[in-house]
């Protein structure tokens, strides 16, 4: 009994050491207050004093930082920083403040390890913060959008010149209370959660606060004016390019059009002819032609499929090449050479797609020659489509590159001359139109038939037979003979219907397994094993085929560690 109690005590002790203690020891901090004192100047600048009282808990902290964005200002200037009422000299050691200026003003207070409450004060000058327009507007992020701590309360005090005339009561972007004096407004808010910014907005009569327009606003106005001037030029350039290119494309397409009968894909229960499965696949644009050839070769005694036990009890299917004197067509020999390495007689069917994708040149070239010999493939149209695809790809790459360069040039030239901006806008518009034309050409190439009229007719007839096989697989055709399962199996595999075809005959019942399929030793050898093979073949064929609101100044972030 004592040993059991001791064991339980040890478990509880270990749990408290490794689970409870780290949670309790996690460092946390919050701000009792984040006060901002803003003094607006007659030159359009503001002197800002931020006072933050941090409360550190759960461990020692050694620094506090403040990052103030200079966006929509004419620059930020650091004035001074203090901790607990003591000014801190510049530096990176304890008791010093580190300051970095640039796109933002970065300030970091360094101090000895501490877990108490401390007061941090930062004073800086922000130039060009009064926005000119129908009013002199001051919009400032008093509390930054990024602060991983809660703030109990915040008081924002706005001091402005006595000659400035307020148009309306200043406000904050969240609930607040306010009070005012002759030349100041005091706004207070509380319970500010993590990462919630607080913006102060004050509007004065135009020209009553300052006569100077911020340089950033002048540049922004110039950019907006240049953009409004240049964009119509870019639009016209793009439209002209699109119209002229479209006319050229229509002329080209008309010159390559053919008057062909409307070959409909009529559902038929009779195969259109004695055509090798892979040739049917090439003719109709299917990716499963090689699987059809595999099953056709199996029926002719060249190949067989063995079911074996795989890793962790899984099932795998092995394709075995048998000694045979069967005369092979060139594309059949090319397929076997791609699937089986020299001296190899077995291959896992899951590897077939990968092997064929790496070594299919002989297989594909042989199929193409056979289509030409049968009068089904027009080599001249095939060459045209190859050029169309190449031109479309090169066009999209070139137009995308031109668009990126012109877009960068357009943005860079907004602060300069209007001629350069307009030129880049025109190039950008033409580039976008050129990309669209290249995309249209790519789509056209995808629909551009390389078959002869006879080939088009044969393709439609075989697709009609494939529809019949699909209807049978769905049980929408009258019952057919069980022996047709194996007879039509290669064609079903070509059109990706192998699994559905096998499942239908499994439900039909009374269908023997093909002699070239060897079920795993110890298994029942039922037709479900054949369904698994066909599902695998369909997957293999698929894998082979895959081969608006106004902005605010200030902001940034704040935190400690």
N, C-alpha and C positions, 0 to 999 in steps of 0.2 A: 504493500500500500504506500509506504514511504517513498519507494522508488518511482511509483507512478506519479505521486504528487511532485516529486523533484523534476521529473521529465516535463510535466505540464508547466511548472514554473520556468524551466529553461526555455521552453517554446515561447511562452509569453514574453520573457526577457528579450529573446532574439527578435521577436516581432516588434517590440517597442524600440529596439536599437536600430533596426534596418528599415522600418516602415514609418513609425510614428515620429521619431526624432527628426528625420530630414524634413518632414512637413512643418514641424514646429520651428525648425531652425531656419526656414526659408526667409531670406531678406525681403522686407516690404517697406514701402514708404508712401507717404501721401503729403499733400500740401494743405496746411491749415488755412492759408490764404495766398492768393496770387493777385497782387495789386499793381495797377498800371497808372502812372501819372504822366499825362501827355501835355506838353506845352507847345501849342501851335505858334509859329513865327510868321512875321509879315513877309518873309522871303519865300514862303511856301514850304518850309521845312518843319520838322517837329523834333523836339528834344523829349525822349521817352525815358522814364525811370520805372523799372520793373522791380518789385519787391516780393520775394517768394519765401514763405516760411515752410521749410520741409521738416517732416517728422520721420526720422529713421528708426526702424525696428527690426529685430531678428538678426542683427549682425552689423559689422562695421562697414561704413561707406567712406570712400576716399575722394570722390569727385562729384560735381554737379555740372551739367552742361546746358547751354542754350544755343540754338541754331535759328537765326532770324533770316528769312528769305528777303533778298533785295529786289524781288520781282515788283514791277510797277512802282519803283522808286528811282531817284537819280543817284542812289548810293547810300551806304550806311557807314557811319564813323563811330568807332568805339571811344567812349569818354572815360569811364571808370567802372570799377567793380569792387565790391566789398563783401565781407562775410562777418556777421555779428557786429556790424558797425566799424570794422577795421578795413581800411583800404588795402587792396592786395596789389603788390608790384607784379610786373610781367614776368613770366617764367613757367616752368613745368614742374617745379618742386612743390612740396607741401607748403601751404601759405602763400601760393602765387597763383596768378590767373594767366591762362594761355589764350591768346587771341589770334584768330586767322580770318583775314578778309578776302573777299572774292565775290562769287555769285551770291553768297550768303555770308553773314557775319557769325562766326563760330566762336563761342566763348566757353571756357572750361575752368571752373574753380577747382584747385587742388588743395586738399587739407589732410591733416593726420586722421587715421582711422577713428570714426566716431559713430555712435548709434543714438545720439541725442537729437533734439530739435535745434535747428540753426536757421538764421535769416540771411538770405543772399540778395544783394542789390546789384542791378546792372543799369548803367546809364549810357545812352548812345544817341546819336543824331541821325535822323532819316531825312534826306533831302528830296524835294520834288514829290511830296505826298498829297498836295492839294490838286484835285482834278478840276480842270476848267471846262465850262460848258454853259448851260443855262443857269448854273449855280456853281459856287466854289464848294466842292464836295470832299470830305475827308472820310475815307473808308479804310479801316485798319483792323487787322487781326490782333486784338488785345491778348487773347490766349491762343497759342498755336494749335493747329489741327492734330499734331502728334505729341501726346504726353501720356505716358503709361502710368499715370497716377491720378487719383481723384483729387478734386479741389473743393474744400469746404465752403469757401467764400471768395469772392473777387470784387474789388472796388476799382472802377475806372474813373479817373478824374481828368476832365478835359478843360484845359486853360486856353483861352483864345484872346487875341487883341481886342481892346475895348471898341475899336472902330468896326469890328466885324459884326454883321447883322444875321442872326440866326433866322432861317426861314421856317423851321419847325423844330420840335423837340427832338434832340438826338436820342438814339436808341441802340439797344444791343440785339443780337441775333437770337437771344433766348429771353425767357421771362426775367424781369428786372424791376427794381425800384429806383426812383431818381429824385434828386433835389438839385436846386440851382442857386447860384449867386449872380452878381452883376457880370462877371467875366469867367464863370466856370460852371461846369455841369458835373455832377457826381452820380454815377450809375453803379448799382450794386446788384450782384446776382449770387446765388448760392447753390451748393450741391451739384457741382459740375463733374460729370463722369469722365472716365478715361477717354482720351482721343476725341473729345468734343471741342471744336473751336468756338471762340466767341468774338464776334465782329462788332465794332462800334461804327455807326454811321452818323455823320453830322453834315448838314447842308446850310451853307451861308449864301447871302445875296451875291450875285456874280460881281466880282471885282472888289468886294468889301473886305475880303480876307487877304488876298494877294493879287498882284497884277501879272505875276510871272506864270507862264505855262510850263509844266514839267517837260524836260527833254524827252523822257520816255513816251509821254503822251504825244508830243510833236512827231516823233518817229513812228508811233503807232498810226497817227492820222495820215502821215505820208504813205505808209504801207497800205493802209486801207484804200487811199485814193488811187495808188498805183495798181492795186488789185482790181478795183472797179473799172479802171481804164483798160487793163490788159486782158481780163477774162473774156470780154466779148471778142477780142481779136483771136484768142485761143479757140474759142467756140467756132468762129467762122473758119479758121484754118482747119480744125478738125472736121467740120461739116463739108468743106470743099474736098478734103482728102477722102472722106468717106464716100461722097458722091462720085468723084472721078474714079476712085478705086472700085466702087461698086459697079460702075458702068463697064470698066475693064473686066471685072470678074464675070458679069453677065454675058459679055461678048465671048469670053473664053468658054464659059459653061455651054453656051448655045452652039459653039463650034464643035464641042465634044458630045453633044446630045445625040441619041439614036432613037429612031422610030421603031419601037418593038411592040409586038402584041402584048396584051395584058395577060401575063401568065399568072393564073390564080393557083393557090396552093390547095387544090381539091383533095379532100380526104379520100384515100384509096386504100383498100385492103391488100392490094397486090403490089409487090416491089416493082419499081420501074424497070429493073433489069438486073443482070448478074454483074454487079459492080463491086470491086473490093471495098470493104468498109472504110478504109483510110481515104480512098478516092472520094467516096461519098462525103466524108467529113471535110475534105479540102474543098470540094465543090460547093458545099452549103455553108462553109465558114464556121464549122463546129470545131471545138478543141479536143473532142474525145475520139478522134480518128484512130489514134494509136491503140486505145483500149479496145476498140472494135477489131483491130488487126490482131491483137493478142488473143482474143477469144476465137477469132477465125482460125488462127494458127493452132490453137488448142484443139479445135474440132478436126483439124487435118493431121493431128498426131505429132506436131512439132513441139508443142508446149503442153505442160500440165500444171495444175495448181494444187499445192499441198497445204493443208491446214495443220499448224503446229502450235504447241503451247509456248507462249512468250513470257516476258518478264512479269513477275508477281501474278501469275495465273491468267494473264491476258492471252488473247489469241492473235496469231500472226499468219499471214498467207504468203507462201513462198512460190515464186514462179520458177519452174524447172524446165530447162531446155533438154529435149530428148534427142538421141541420135535418130536422124531421119533422112530419107532420100527424096523427100518432097521437093519439087522444083519451086523455088521461091521467086517472087517478083522482086525487082530492084528495091522498091520501097520497103518490102518485108525484110529483105536482107539488111538494109540500112537500119531498120528498127532493132533487129536482133543485135547488130554490131554496137548500137548505142546502149542497149540494156545490159548486155553481158560483156564483161571485160575478157581479154584473151585468157583462155584456159578456165574460164568460169562457166558453170552450168546452172547456178542458182542465184536468185536475187529476191530480196524482200520486196513485196509489191508496194510497200510504203516508200521505197526508194526510187520507183520507176520515174515519177515526175521529175525529180531532181536530176537523174541521170540523162533523161531525154533532153532537158533544157540545156544541158552542157554539151551534148553531142547529137544534134538533130539535123545537121546540114544535109547529110546524105539522104536521110528519110524525107525531108521536105523537098529537096531538089528532084528526087525520083518521082514524088507525087506530082510535082509541077510538070515534069516531062510527060507523064501519063495523061494529065489533063490536056496538054497541048496535042498529043497524039490522037486523043479522042475528039479533038476539035471543040473543046469546051473552054479553053483559056486563051485570051487574046493577049499575047506578050507585049504588043505595042501599047495597049491600054494599061497593062501592068506597069510598064516603064513610066507612063504618064502619071499614074497614081503615086509611084515612088518619088517622082519629082515634086508632085503636089505636097506630099507629106514633108519632104525635106524643106521645101520653100516655106511651108506653114510654120514649121518648127524654128527655122532660122529667122523668119519674120517676127515671130513672137519674142524670141530672145533679143533680136536687134531693137525692136520697138520698146520692149521693157527696159533695156539698157538706156535707150535714148530718153525714155520717159523719166527714169530716175535721175539722169544727168540734168535734164531740163528742169525737173522739179527742184533739184538742189540749186541750180542756177537761178531759177525764179525766186526762191526764197532768199538767196544771197543778194539779189539785185534790188530787192524791195526798198532798201534804204539808199540806193544809188539813183542812177538815171532811169527815166521812164522808158527810153528806147530799148535798153537791155532787158528790162522787165517784160515789155511787149514782145520782144523777139523770143525770149524763153517761153512765154505763154503760147505763142504761135507754134513753136517746136513741140511743146507739150501736147497741144491739141492735135497736131498732126501725128504725134507718136501714139496717142490713145486711139485715134482712128485707124492707124496702121495696125495696131495690135488687134483691134476688132476685125479688120479685114483678114488678118492672118488666122484668127480663130474661125472665121467663116470658111476660109479655104481648108482648114483642117477638118471641119465638119463635112464639107463637100467631098474631100478626099476619102473620108470614111464611108460615104455613100456611093462613091464612084465605082461602078462595077467593072471588074476586069474579065468578066466572062463574055464569051461570044453569045449570039442569039440562041444557038443550040444549047450552050451551057446554061443560059438563063432558064430555058425550058426544062432541062433535066434537073436543075436545082429546085425549081418549083414543084416538080413531080416528087422528088425525094422528100421535100418538106411536107408535102401532102401525106406521104406514107408515114412520116414521123408523127404527124398529128393522129393518124390512125393508131399507131402504137401507144400514144399517150392516152387516147380514149379507151383503149383496151385496158391499160394499166389502172385507169380510174373506174373500171367496171361499167363503162357506158356503151360497150359494144356487146353483141351476143357472145355467148361462150364459144371459145375456139379450142382447137385440138391441143392436148398437152404437149405434143411433139413440136409445136410451133415455138415453144419457149426457147429451145436451143437454136432452132433455125433462124429466128429473128433476133437472137441475143446480141450478136455483134453490132447490128444496126441500132438496137436500143442503146447500147453502150456509147455509140458514136454521138447520139443526141442527148446523152446524160440522163437516160431513162432506165439505166440498169437496175437500180435498187427498186424503183416502182414496178418494173417489169417482173422482177423476181418475187416481190411481195404479192403481186396479183396471182401468180401461179402457185405460190405457197398456200394462199387462201382457196384456190381452185382445187388443190389436192390431187393426188394420183400422179404427180410429175416426178419421175426419177431424177436422181442427181446425174449430171453429165459424167461420162466415163473418164474424162480428163480431170475431174475434181476428186481429190482424195481427202476425205474427212479425217480428222485427228483420231489417232488410236484411242479407244476407250470412250469416244463420244457416240451419241446415238446416230449420227450421220443423217439427220433429218434435213429438210429443205431450208431451215433457218440458217444453216451454215452457208448455203448458197446466197441467201439474202445478204449476209454479212460480207461476202466476197464482192457482191455487186455494189454495196454501199461504199466499200473501200475503193472500188474502181472509179465510182463517180467522184469521190473526194480526190483521188489521184489526178483525174482529168482536170478538175477545177484548180488544183494547186499548180499544175503545169501551165495552165492558161494565165494564172496570176503573174507565171513568171512576174446756250445762251444767256445767263445772268451776268451782271457786272462783276468784275473781280475785286479783290481786296488786297491791299498792300500788307506787308509784314508776314506773320505766320511762322513757318518753320517747325521746330520741335524743341522739346525740353525734357530733361530727365536727370537721373542720378545713378551712381553705382559704386 
